[in-house]
Amino acid sequence: MPPLRTIMVYITRKETFTAAHKLFREGWSNEKNLEVFGKCANPNWHGHNYTLLVTVKGEKSPETGFVANLSDMSKIIMEKVINKVDHKNLNLDVDFMKDKLSTTEILAEEIWRQIEKPINALGCKLHCVKVQETEKNYVEYFGE
């Protein structure tokens, strides 16, 4: 008799937030920052309407049919991320971004660090954090 096959299911929760930031390195001149970061180095800051997608994977519960309860996932994402970043300045107001360059790449990594343990405690495994900064730019981070 062949072994039972495990079916891995992926499920994603989408949230949105609006935040300001500026890309700049303290040790660089304004000219160098503008050369490297372009308009994202605007001395007066700029903002984005971000989309955050959090994907988890796991087996469906035989009792509920869920990989994870999306309501529980949403509570974690709201508490650990959205409430901290929405209508905030990523450079100045967000504890987990303190002293870090506020690129979308770094933001995705730091969001992962904020939610990995509580999400995995739901009985699933965090698979991907996707942060979309603009219609044309997004970052996917897989915890590697």
HUQUI-V154225 format. One record per residue. N is the residue number from 1. RES is the residue in one small letter. PHI is phi as a letter, one per 20 degrees, with the letter a starting at -180 (none if undefined). OMEGA is omega in whole degrees, -180 to 180 (* if undefined). Layout:
N|RES|PHI|OMEGA, N|RES|PHI|OMEGA
This chain:
1|m|none|-179, 2|p|f|179, 3|p|f|176, 4|l|f|-179, 5|r|e|175, 6|t|e|179, 7|i|d|179, 8|m|e|180, 9|v|d|178, 10|y|d|178, 11|i|c|-174, 12|t|c|173, 13|r|d|-180, 14|k|d|174, 15|e|c|178, 16|t|c|174, 17|f|b|178, 18|t|d|-178, 19|a|b|176, 20|a|d|173, 21|h|a|175, 22|k|b|175, 23|l|e|178, 24|f|a|175, 25|r|d|-177, 26|e|g|-176, 27|g|f|-179, 28|w|e|175, 29|s|f|176, 30|n|g|180, 31|e|f|179, 32|k|f|178, 33|n|f|179, 34|l|f|179, 35|e|f|-176, 36|v|e|-171, 37|f|d|178, 38|g|l|-176, 39|k|f|176, 40|c|f|177, 41|a|e|180, 42|n|g|-178, 43|p|g|-179, 44|n|e|175, 45|w|m|174, 46|h|a|-176, 47|g|c|179, 48|h|c|167, 49|n|e|-175, 50|y|e|169, 51|t|d|179, 52|l|d|176, 53|l|d|-180, 54|v|d|-178, 55|t|d|175, 56|v|d|178, 57|k|c|178, 58|g|r|176, 59|e|e|178, 60|k|f|174, 61|s|f|177, 62|p|f|-179, 63|e|e|-174, 64|t|d|-173, 65|g|n|-179, 66|f|e|162, 67|v|f|176, 68|a|b|176, 69|n|f|-177, 70|l|f|177, 71|s|f|177, 72|d|f|177, 73|m|f|-179, 74|s|f|179, 75|k|g|179, 76|i|f|-179, 77|i|f|180, 78|m|f|-176, 79|e|f|-172, 80|k|e|-174, 81|v|c|-169, 82|i|g|180, 83|n|f|-180, 84|k|e|-173, 85|v|d|-173, 86|d|f|-178, 87|h|l|178, 88|k|c|173, 89|n|e|-176, 90|l|g|-179, 91|n|f|-170, 92|l|d|-168, 93|d|d|-169, 94|v|d|-175, 95|d|g|-176, 96|f|f|176, 97|m|d|-178, 98|k|g|178, 99|d|m|178, 100|k|c|174, 101|l|f|-172, 102|s|e|174, 103|t|f|177, 104|t|f|177, 105|e|f|-179, 106|i|f|178, 107|l|g|179, 108|a|f|178, 109|e|f|-178, 110|e|f|175, 111|i|f|176, 112|w|g|-178, 113|r|f|-179, 114|q|f|-171, 115|i|d|-173, 116|e|g|-176, 117|k|f|-180, 118|p|f|177, 119|i|f|-179, 120|n|f|178, 121|a|f|177, 122|l|f|180, 123|g|n|176, 124|c|d|178, 125|k|c|176, 126|l|f|-177, 127|h|d|-173, 128|c|b|168, 129|v|d|179, 130|k|d|177, 131|v|d|177, 132|q|d|-177, 133|e|e|178, 134|t|c|177, 135|e|f|-176, 136|k|d|-173, 137|n|c|172, 138|y|b|179, 139|v|c|172, 140|e|d|179, 141|y|c|-175, 142|f|d|176, 143|g|m|-177, 144|e|e|*
